[in-house]
Every structure is written in structure tokens, then in C-alpha cells.
């Protein structure tokens, strides 16, 4: 049924007692105002309409900085939504977009047409309406459009007031239920029991007090989430949110507000929020993690805060647990608490560690090994302690180096060690060039075969000569030169 059909049907009913009373009291002073509603929101119920009235009242309170609005029922059964602002008049029924509200991101209302939507919905559901202010009393009726007797539309009927000193607006409703009122109030943060945990410049994090989480924009509920850790009130609107806010302000899609919720969480630093994020981060392995922690930048923020709060935290992957259990055991023996996080977060941490110049790194498995290695002092083996076979290989050191023109001048010592690093979980290190000390360290096991010892020795000399690390173009070029020299020496024999 269209809006015109609805109004035609209601026109056939007798004029209600309220209309009769108004005409008796004021006669020719009664004026009619065509609301000119072209399209009605037919899926709206009474509580949707009441929501709009409450929203307007709250906005007026914010604009005028007046006392809190009141929502109450009088003894005669009428419900009253009262604000103490400037007072509503018929000019407010003409607006399609309210410039005052559009320019103020702290307000709930955006479109200005919400009041007319509300009035049409209430009339359709047989709820009587009186809007009282110092400018007069507004009620509703149906009437023909001027010049078009066959077109029936909803009109506002405006009568003078006896109280020209009245402050604010009293929006009176008769015929709605307490359930309608309470359902409408539940859509506003102001009337809920949601506790604010932390406020940021983008909005606030709210304790999730129900089964689902609520998403508010400037205190009005626009969506629900089934797997969010917190509820949120977004108070700084970006272009995406402004574009997504529809006329009905319901079921706003997640893509519209995800960015702002990330902004809110990345600004949080309170213990209560960070601890909840950290606890949830540790649920990755159990599968009970909430959706916010699946966002890598939020998970990264939580990880960094976790490292600050709990210095004994290390971050590992499921593969670390599976393939390097000895590393995990070593962490625990050292007093660390390994926390399992997804691979993509570990990669983000490794990138962060690479660029960290303040020493504030996140302890991933690789970072843990690196730090353990930096603390380890290798035990140098005296040549006299080598076996006969090991000594035979070691004594060929000078002859091997002759292939590249002798020992590089930068190399001061070539030493044999039992271990190069305490922990070699990820890959075994058989040789190491220590530039600060001018030493080449070679693991003792390499002396079992001449080819392995020679290869390791020349490899580390390549590092010494090039001054470059593994997997670098400079080192590869130097290694290529060494191979070329060796090949030419062998061919000339």
C-alpha cells in the first residue's frame, strides 16, 4: 500500500477528537501545512519514528547546551519527549537537509527529513501526535493538496499557543506502548548500560554488555556485530561513514566503520583495553579470537603494548610449535611466555624489528635466537686438541688460501670452535666472519672433510674481502671471483 492509499483510507474515518477540539478552540486561527511526503518508509515501526524524535531532542540539547532531555508518561497516558532548546516550529517541517546539522559532526541527525518520516510512520500506526512549543501546537491530519483535490497527503495542523514563554519542545504521543519507547531508547548509547572503557579523538571503546556488540555513531546505534570484542561509539566521522549513513541509519555495513574502529583501537593505551586485546590475541590457537584481532594493524598495536606490559612475551607461529619444539622449550626455560600468533603478524613484526632503531624490538622466534646468539661467546679449540685426522685437514689452511692469493690482510685469525651460536634452531651455522675482531670462526665438524673445511674457509674469506653479508650482490660477486680463481689455478696445474 502506497502513502497516498494509506492517507485516503484514513481520510474516510471520522476526524479524531483532537482535531475537533482544536477547531472548536481556535476556529480560523488553525493553519494547515502540507508535509508533501513523497515516499514513506513502510518498513518502519513505531520505535523507528520515536528514535527520530529522541534524536532530534538530543541534537537540540547539544546545539543549545541545555539540560538533559526527558522521556516520561503522564497520568493521562500520553508519552512526552521533552527538550529545553529553542522550540520547534513549522519551518522545521520544510527542511530536506539541515545545514546546521550537516556542518556539525557531533550531532546524530543528518538529513532533516527524519522528523517527517517519523510523523508519517506514527500517523500510519494510529499514534496521535501533538508537538508543543512557544510557537504553537502541531497535530496531524490528512487533506487534499491545494489545487489537486484528488490527491490526499499528510498535513500538519498548526494552532497558536497560550504559553508564549514555554522553553523547548514537548513532543507528545498517544497510542504507542512502553515497549515502543524502550526499544527506541535502546538505540541510544545515552540510555544503555554500556560502560565507556576509553575515549580517543576518534571515538570510544565500550564494554560489551550484551550478546552482540553495538556500533554507535555519535551515540545512535547503526549496527550490531556478533564477534566483536568491544562495542564502539564513533564520534569523528570520516568521508566513508558520512557516505554510508543512510536515511534510516540502520544496518550500516561493516566496511563503512572498520577504518574508524581501527583508528580508535590504535589510539588506546589504557590498561583495561590493552589487557583485553592482549588476552584475546592469545586466543589465536584456540580459534576463539574476536574479529578485531584479525586486523593486522590492531593485532600489531596489541602486540607492542603486550611487550611493554609483559616483558617476558615472545611471539611464535603454529609452525614454530610444530617444527621447533626445542626452541619453545628453551624459551620457557629462560622464563619467556610464547604466544602463538598468525604468520602474517609475525612477518609484520619482523619488518618492524628490521627498522627499529630504538632497540624496542618485538621478541619473535627469530629475534629470540638472534639475541641469544649475540650473548653467546664461542669456545675456541686449541689446535693441539685436534685429532690427527682433524689436524691433517687444518694444516692445509695456508695451501687453500694460496688459491686466492694468500690469507686476506683483514683476517687476523682463523679459529676452530665447538659452537658458533648457542641456539641453532633455524639453520646450523658452520662458519662466521667477525669483522669487529678480524676473526674467521669455523665449526670443528667441518674438519671431518677437506672439501667442507675448504669451502667454509673460502666462503668466510669472501665475506671478509667483500665486507658484505650473505645474500648480497657484493658477496655473490666476490664468491664468483674466488670460484674463478680456483678454477684457473686447478686448470693450470
C-alpha positions in Angstrom: 0.0 0.0 0.0 1.4 3.4 -1.0 1.4 6.6 1.0 -1.5 8.1 -0.9 -3.6 4.9 -0.4 -2.9 5.0 3.3 -3.9 8.6 3.6 -7.1 8.1 1.5 -8.1 5.2 3.8 -7.6 7.2 6.9 -9.5 10.2 5.3 -12.6 8.1 5.3 -12.5 7.8 9.1 -14.2 10.4 11.2 -12.0 13.3 12.2 -10.5 12.5 15.6 -11.4 14.2 18.8 -8.1 16.1 19.0 -8.9 17.7 15.6 -12.4 18.6 16.7 -11.1 20.2 19.9 -8.6 22.3 18.1 -11.1 23.6 15.6 -13.6 24.5 18.4 -11.0 26.4 20.4 -9.2 28.3 17.6 -11.5 28.3 14.6 -10.0 30.4 11.8 -6.6 30.6 13.6 -5.9 27.0 12.6 -3.4 26.7 9.7 -2.6 23.6 7.6 0.9 22.8 6.4 1.3 20.2 3.6 4.1 17.8 4.6 4.5 16.8 1.0 5.8 13.4 1.8 6.5 11.6 -1.5 7.8 8.2 -0.2 7.1 6.6 3.1 9.4 4.2 4.9 6.9 1.3 5.0 9.2 -1.0 7.0 9.4 1.5 9.9 7.7 0.6 13.1 6.7 3.0 15.9 10.1 2.7 17.6 11.9 3.8 14.5 9.8 7.0 14.5 10.3 7.5 18.2 14.0 7.1 17.6 14.0 10.1 15.3 12.1 12.2 17.8 14.6 11.4 20.5 17.5 12.0 18.1 16.2 15.5 17.3 15.7 16.2 21.0 19.3 15.1 21.8 20.7 17.2 18.9 18.9 20.2 20.2 20.3 19.6 23.7 23.8 19.5 22.2 23.4 22.6 20.0 21.9 24.7 22.7 23.9 23.2 25.6 20.8 22.9 27.7 19.8 20.4 30.3 19.1 16.7 29.6 16.0 15.7 27.7 13.2 13.9 29.5 11.2 10.9 28.4 8.1 10.3 30.6 4.5 9.2 30.6 1.8 11.4 32.2 -1.2 10.2 34.1 -3.5 10.6 31.0 -1.5 8.0 29.1 0.4 10.5 26.8 4.2 10.0 26.4 6.3 13.1 26.4 9.8 13.6 24.8 10.9 17.0 26.1 13.9 19.1 25.3 14.8 22.5 26.6 16.1 24.1 23.5 14.8 26.8 21.1 11.4 25.3 20.4 10.2 23.6 17.2 8.1 25.5 14.7 6.5 24.8 11.3 9.7 26.0 9.5 11.4 22.8 10.7 8.9 20.8 8.6 10.2 22.3 5.3 13.8 21.2 5.5 15.2 18.5 3.3 18.8 18.8 4.6 19.6 20.6 7.8 22.7 22.7 7.1 23.2 23.2 10.9 23.3 19.5 11.4 25.4 18.7 8.3 28.1 21.1 9.5 28.3 19.6 13.0 29.8 16.1 13.1 28.9 15.7 16.8 25.1 15.6 16.1 23.0 12.5 15.5 20.7 13.9 12.8 22.0 14.4 9.3 19.2 14.7 6.8 16.5 16.8 8.4 13.8 14.6 6.8 13.8 12.3 9.8 11.0 14.2 11.5 8.7 14.0 8.6 9.4 10.3 8.2 8.6 9.9 11.9 5.3 11.8 11.6 4.2 9.7 8.6 5.0 6.5 10.4 3.2 7.4 13.6 0.1 8.5 11.7 0.1 5.2 9.7 0.1 3.3 13.1 -2.7 5.4 14.6 -0.5 7.2 17.1 -1.8 10.6 18.0 0.8 13.4 17.9 1.0 16.8 19.5 4.1 19.0 19.2 4.1 21.8 21.7 6.4 24.8 21.8 6.1 28.6 22.3 5.4 28.8 18.5 2.2 26.8 18.7 0.8 23.3 18.7 1.3 21.0 15.7 -1.0 18.0 15.1 -1.5 15.7 12.1 -4.4 15.2 9.6 -4.9 14.3 6.0 -6.1 16.8 3.4 -6.2 17.4 -0.3 -3.2 19.1 -1.9 -4.0 22.7 -2.8 -5.3 22.7 -6.4 -5.4 18.9 -6.6 -8.5 17.7 -4.7 -8.0 14.1 -5.7 -4.5 13.8 -4.1 -4.6 13.3 -0.3 -1.4 13.9 1.7 -0.4 14.2 5.3 -0.7 17.7 6.7 0.4 19.4 9.9 -2.3 21.4 11.6 -0.8 24.4 13.5 -2.7 26.2 16.2 -1.5 29.1 18.4 -0.2 28.5 22.0 -1.3 30.0 25.3 2.2 29.7 26.6 4.5 32.0 24.7 7.2 31.7 27.4 7.5 27.9 27.0 11.1 26.7 26.9 11.9 23.9 24.5 9.7 21.4 22.8 7.3 18.8 24.2 6.7 16.0 21.7 3.5 14.3 22.9 2.5 10.8 21.7 -0.7 8.8 22.5 -1.2 5.2 21.3 2.4 3.9 21.4 3.4 1.4 24.0 6.1 1.4 26.7 7.8 -1.3 24.7 8.0 1.1 21.7 9.5 3.7 23.9 12.1 1.4 25.5 13.0 -0.2 22.2 13.6 3.3 20.8 15.7 4.3 23.8 17.8 1.2 23.5 19.1 2.5 20.2 20.9 5.4 22.0 24.1 5.0 24.0 22.8 7.5 26.5 20.1 5.2 27.7 22.1 1.9 27.8 24.3 0.4 30.4 27.3 0.2 28.1 30.3 1.4 30.0 33.0 3.6 28.4 36.4 1.9 28.8 38.5 4.5 27.0 37.9 7.7 24.9 40.1 8.7 22.0 40.0 11.5 19.4 38.2 9.2 17.0 35.6 7.7 19.5 35.3 5.5 22.5 35.7 1.8 23.3 32.7 0.4 25.2 32.4 -2.7 27.3 30.3 -5.2 25.5 27.4 -5.7 27.9 25.2 -7.9 25.6 25.3 -11.0 23.4 26.2 -8.8 20.4 28.4 -5.7 20.2 26.8 -2.4 19.3 28.2 0.1 16.9 27.2 3.7 17.6 27.8 6.9 15.6 27.6 9.9 17.9 25.6 7.9 20.3 23.0 6.4 18.0 23.1 2.7 17.2 23.7 1.9 13.5 24.8 -1.8 13.5 25.5 -4.9 15.5 28.4 -7.3 15.4 28.3 -10.9 16.5 32.0 -11.5 17.0 33.5 -8.2 18.2 35.4 -7.9 21.5 34.1 -4.4 22.3 31.2 -2.1 21.4 32.2 1.3 19.9 30.9 4.9 19.7 32.4 6.6 16.7 32.5 10.4 17.3 34.8 11.5 14.5 33.1 10.8 11.1 35.2 10.3 8.0 34.0 10.5 4.4 33.3 6.8 4.2 31.0 6.9 7.2 29.2 10.0 6.0 28.5 8.4 2.7 27.3 5.2 4.2 24.8 6.8 6.7 21.5 6.2 5.0 18.2 7.8 5.6 17.2 5.1 8.0 20.5 5.0 9.9 20.2 1.2 10.3 22.3 -1.8 9.1 25.2 0.4 8.1 27.8 -2.0 6.6 31.0 -3.0 8.4 33.2 -1.6 5.6 31.9 1.9 6.4 33.1 1.9 10.0 36.0 -0.6 10.1 38.6 2.1 9.4 37.4 4.3 12.2 37.3 1.4 14.7 40.9 0.6 13.8 41.8 4.2 14.4 40.1 4.1 17.8 41.9 0.9 18.9 45.3 2.1 17.7 44.9 5.2 19.9 44.1 3.1 23.0 46.6 2.9 25.8 44.6 2.2 28.9 45.4 -1.0 30.8 41.8 -2.2 30.7 41.5 -2.1 26.9 45.1 -3.3 26.2 44.8 -6.2 28.6 41.6 -7.3 26.9 43.2 -7.0 23.5 46.2 -8.9 24.7 44.1 -11.7 26.2 42.2 -12.0 23.0 45.4 -12.0 20.9 46.4 -15.2 22.8 43.2 -16.9 21.7 44.5 -17.4 18.1 45.5 -21.0 18.7 42.1 -21.8 20.3 40.0 -20.3 17.5 38.1 -18.1 19.9 39.7 -14.8 18.8 37.4 -11.9 18.1 37.3 -10.1 14.8 39.3 -7.0 15.8 42.4 -9.1 16.4 42.2 -10.4 12.8 43.1 -6.9 11.7 46.9 -7.0 11.5 47.4 -3.3 12.4 45.3 -3.7 15.5 47.0 -7.0 16.4 50.3 -5.3 15.9 49.3 -2.5 18.2 48.2 -5.0 20.8 51.4 -6.9 20.4 53.6 -3.9 21.0 51.5 -2.9 24.1 51.7 -6.5 25.3 55.5 -6.4 25.0 55.6 -3.2 27.1 53.3 -4.7 29.8 54.7 -8.2 29.8 58.5 -8.2 29.1 58.6 -12.0 29.1 56.4 -12.3 26.0 57.7 -14.0 22.8 55.7 -14.3 19.6 55.7 -17.6 17.7 53.8 -19.3 14.9 52.0 -22.6 14.9 54.8 -23.9 12.7 57.3 -22.9 15.3 55.5 -25.0 17.8 55.3 -27.9 15.4 58.8 -27.9 13.9 61.0 -26.3 16.5 59.7 -27.6 19.9 63.2 -27.4 21.4 63.2 -23.6 20.7 59.9 -23.3 22.5 61.2 -25.3 25.4 64.3 -23.1 25.5 62.2 -20.0 25.7 60.2 -21.4 28.6 63.3 -22.5 30.4 64.6 -18.9 30.0 61.4 -17.5 31.6 59.6 -16.4 28.5 55.9 -16.9 27.7 55.5 -17.9 24.0 52.3 -16.6 22.5 51.0 -18.1 19.2 50.1 -15.5 16.5 49.4 -15.8 12.8 52.2 -15.9 10.2 51.2 -12.5 8.7 51.5 -10.8 12.1 55.0 -12.4 12.6 56.0 -11.0 9.2 54.8 -7.6 10.2 56.8 -7.9 13.4 60.0 -8.9 11.5 59.6 -5.8 9.3 59.2 -3.7 12.4 62.3 -5.2 14.0 64.3 -4.5 10.9 63.6 -0.8 11.0 63.6 -0.5 14.8 66.5 1.9 15.7 65.5 2.5 19.3 66.1 -1.1 20.5 62.4 -1.7 21.1 62.0 -4.9 19.2 59.3 -7.5 19.4 60.6 -10.8 20.5 59.7 -13.2 17.7 61.3 -16.7 17.5 64.0 -15.3 15.1 64.6 -12.3 17.3 64.9 -14.5 20.3 67.6 -16.6 18.5 69.4 -13.5 17.3 69.5 -12.1 20.8 70.7 -15.5 22.3 73.4 -15.6 19.6 74.6 -12.1 20.4 75.1 -13.1 24.0 77.0 -16.4 23.3 80.8 -16.5 23.4 82.2 -19.4 21.4 84.7 -21.7 22.9 87.9 -21.6 20.8 89.6 -25.0 20.5 93.4 -25.1 20.7 95.0 -26.7 17.6 96.8 -29.2 19.9 93.4 -30.6 21.0 92.5 -31.7 17.4 92.7 -35.3 16.4 95.2 -36.5 13.9 92.7 -36.5 11.1 91.4 -33.1 12.0 94.9 -31.7 12.2 95.8 -33.1 8.7 92.8 -31.1 7.3 93.6 -28.0 9.3 97.3 -27.9 8.3 96.2 -27.4 4.7 94.8 -23.9 5.6 97.7 -21.9 4.1 97.6 -24.0 0.9 93.9 -23.4 0.5 94.3 -19.7 0.9 97.1 -19.7 -1.7 94.5 -20.3 -4.3 93.1 -16.7 -3.6 96.5 -15.1 -3.2 97.0 -16.0 0.5 95.2 -15.0 3.7 93.4 -11.7 3.3 95.1 -8.9 5.2 91.9 -8.1 7.0 91.8 -11.6 8.5 93.8 -11.7 11.7 92.9 -15.2 13.0 91.3 -18.4 11.8 89.9 -20.3 14.7 88.2 -23.6 15.3 85.2 -23.7 17.7 82.7 -26.2 19.0 79.7 -24.0 18.5 79.3 -20.7 16.8 75.9 -19.9 18.4 74.2 -21.4 21.5 70.9 -21.8 19.6 70.9 -23.0 16.0 67.2 -23.9 15.7 66.5 -22.5 12.3 69.7 -23.3 10.5 73.2 -24.6 11.5 76.0 -22.0 11.3 79.3 -23.7 10.3 81.4 -20.6 9.7 81.3 -16.9 10.7 83.3 -13.8 9.8 83.5 -11.5 12.8 84.6 -8.1 11.3 85.0 -6.2 14.6 87.6 -8.7 15.7 89.1 -9.7 12.4 88.3 -13.4 13.1 87.1 -16.3 11.0 85.3 -18.9 13.1 84.9 -22.4 11.7 82.9 -25.2 13.3 85.0 -28.2 14.3 82.8 -30.7 12.5 83.9 -29.1 9.1 87.4 -30.7 9.7 85.9 -34.1 9.0 86.2 -33.5 5.3 88.8 -31.3 3.4 86.1 -30.1 0.9 83.8 -28.9 3.6 86.6 -27.2 5.5 88.0 -25.5 2.4 84.5 -24.4 1.2 83.7 -22.9 4.6 87.1 -21.2 4.9 86.9 -19.6 1.4 83.2 -18.6 2.0 84.1 -16.7 5.1 87.1 -15.1 3.5 84.8 -13.9 0.8 82.8 -12.1 3.5 86.0 -10.6 4.8 87.2 -9.4 1.4 83.8 -8.1 0.3 82.7 -6.7 3.6 79.2 -7.9 2.7 76.8 -10.4 4.3 75.1 -13.4 2.9 72.5 -13.0 0.1 74.0 -9.7 -1.2 75.2 -8.8 -4.6 78.6 -7.7 -3.4 79.2 -11.1 -1.6 78.0 -13.0 -4.6 80.4 -11.1 -6.9 83.3 -11.8 -4.6 82.4 -15.5 -4.3 82.2 -15.7 -8.1 85.7 -14.2 -8.3 87.0 -16.8 -5.8 85.5 -19.6 -7.8 87.0 -18.2 -11.0 90.5 -18.0 -9.4 90.2 -21.6 -8.0 89.2 -22.9 -11.4 92.0 -21.2 -13.2 94.6 -22.5 -10.6 93.3 -26.0 -11.0 93.4 -25.9 -14.8 96.9 -24.6 -14.8 98.3 -27.5 -12.7 
